[in-house]
């Protein structure tokens, strides 16, 4: 356990994103990739995962990609482990987008989203296939983001409005 109370979880291997591999080998931009996946999707889990990752890559970059689109693709995944894992990915990427935008309160919003992601990763950890440490590694990444950005919960401020 480190000084902030987030114990880092051990892992057996490094994590690789299938979307990153697909984009680097095909040299496709996310916009082109999303269009191609949307047109040729055959409702296979792998295609849905790649589409989901392409959609979430666009969070906070000025595209009109909504969370609802990503969640709709998530609901079409058949594997329970993948549903939990990629729900965590959606939350984590939303948190990173919040941090990049830097609006007032973004740190608090990102903190809540990262806690949600960690919760999903914890659930995925219990469902994971043997020797699959992806959820553990993502959980650790969320903990490091919270620590490195010194994110905290939003404190409730009581504002008393003057009565006229």
C-alpha positions in Angstrom: 0.0 0.0 0.0 1.4 3.4 -0.8 1.0 6.6 1.2 -2.4 7.6 -0.2 -4.2 4.4 0.6 -4.4 2.9 -2.9 -2.6 -0.5 -2.8 -1.1 -1.2 -6.2 -2.1 -4.6 -7.6 0.4 -7.0 -8.9 0.3 -8.1 -12.6 1.8 -10.8 -14.7 2.1 -9.1 -18.1 2.0 -5.8 -19.9 -1.3 -4.5 -21.3 -1.8 -3.9 -25.0 -4.7 -2.2 -26.6 -6.1 -3.9 -29.7 -7.2 -0.5 -31.0 -3.7 0.9 -30.7 -2.3 -2.1 -32.5 -5.0 -1.8 -35.3 -4.3 1.9 -35.8 -0.5 1.6 -35.8 -0.6 -1.2 -38.3 -3.2 0.3 -40.5 -2.2 3.9 -39.9 -5.9 4.9 -39.6 -7.2 8.0 -37.9 -9.9 7.4 -35.3 -12.6 9.1 -37.4 -11.8 6.9 -40.4 -11.6 3.8 -38.1 -15.0 4.5 -36.5 -16.6 4.9 -39.8 -15.1 1.7 -41.1 -16.1 -0.3 -38.0 -19.6 1.1 -38.0 -20.2 0.1 -41.7 -18.7 -3.3 -41.5 -19.6 -4.5 -38.0 -20.8 -8.1 -37.9 -21.8 -8.0 -34.2 -18.6 -9.9 -33.3 -17.1 -9.1 -29.9 -13.8 -8.1 -31.3 -15.2 -5.6 -33.8 -17.4 -4.2 -31.0 -14.4 -3.8 -28.7 -12.4 -2.0 -31.4 -15.4 0.3 -32.2 -15.8 1.0 -28.5 -12.1 1.9 -28.1 -12.2 4.1 -31.2 -15.3 6.0 -29.9 -13.8 6.5 -26.4 -10.5 7.7 -28.0 -12.4 10.7 -29.2 -13.8 11.8 -25.8 -12.9 15.4 -25.1 -11.3 16.1 -28.5 -14.1 18.2 -30.0 -15.9 15.4 -31.8 -19.6 14.9 -31.3 -19.1 11.5 -29.7 -21.4 10.9 -26.9 -21.1 8.7 -23.9 -24.4 7.1 -25.0 -22.9 5.9 -28.2 -20.1 4.1 -26.4 -22.5 2.7 -23.8 -24.7 1.4 -26.6 -21.8 -0.5 -28.1 -20.9 -1.7 -24.6 -24.4 -3.1 -24.1 -23.9 -5.2 -27.3 -20.8 -7.0 -25.9 -21.7 -10.6 -25.0 -19.0 -11.4 -22.5 -19.7 -10.3 -18.9 -16.0 -9.8 -18.2 -15.7 -7.6 -21.2 -18.8 -5.6 -20.3 -17.3 -4.8 -16.8 -13.8 -4.2 -18.1 -14.9 -1.8 -20.9 -17.3 0.0 -18.7 -14.2 0.8 -16.7 -12.4 1.9 -19.8 -15.3 4.3 -20.7 -15.1 5.9 -17.2 -11.4 6.1 -17.3 -11.3 7.8 -20.7 -14.0 10.2 -19.6 -11.9 11.1 -16.6 -8.9 11.8 -18.8 -11.0 13.9 -21.1 -12.2 15.9 -18.0 -8.6 16.5 -16.9 -7.5 17.6 -20.4 -10.3 20.1 -20.6 -9.4 21.6 -17.3 -12.7 23.4 -16.6 -13.5 24.4 -12.9 -14.2 21.3 -10.9 -12.7 19.0 -13.6 -10.4 17.4 -11.0 -13.4 16.5 -8.8 -15.3 15.1 -11.7 -12.3 13.1 -12.9 -11.9 11.7 -9.4 -15.4 10.4 -9.3 -15.1 8.9 -12.8 -11.8 7.2 -11.8 -13.4 5.8 -8.7 -16.2 4.4 -11.0 -13.6 3.0 -13.3 -11.8 1.3 -10.4 -15.1 -0.2 -9.3 -15.7 -1.6 -12.7 -12.1 -3.0 -12.9 -12.5 -4.6 -9.5 -15.7 -6.3 -10.7 -13.9 -7.4 -13.9 -11.0 -8.7 -11.8 -13.4 -11.3 -10.3 -14.6 -12.3 -13.7 -11.3 -12.4 -15.6 -10.0 -15.3 -17.5 -6.9 -17.1 -16.1 -3.6 -15.1 -16.6 -5.5 -12.0 -17.8 -4.3 -9.0 -15.7 -5.8 -6.2 -17.8 -8.2 -5.2 -15.1 -5.5 -5.1 -12.5 -3.3 -2.9 -14.7 -6.1 -0.5 -15.5 -7.0 -0.3 -11.8 -3.3 0.7 -11.0 -3.4 3.3 -13.8 -6.5 4.9 -12.2 -4.8 4.9 -8.8 -1.7 6.6 -10.3 -3.8 9.2 -12.1 -5.5 10.1 -8.8 -2.2 10.3 -7.0 -0.2 12.2 -9.7 -2.9 14.8 -10.2 -3.7 15.0 -6.5 -7.4 14.5 -7.2 -9.9 14.6 -4.3 -13.6 14.3 -3.7 -15.8 17.3 -4.2 -16.5 18.9 -0.9 -20.1 20.0 -0.3 -20.3 23.7 0.0 -23.3 25.2 1.8 -24.3 28.4 0.1 -26.8 30.4 2.0 -28.8 32.7 -0.2 -29.8 36.0 1.3 -33.5 36.4 1.8 -34.9 39.7 0.6 
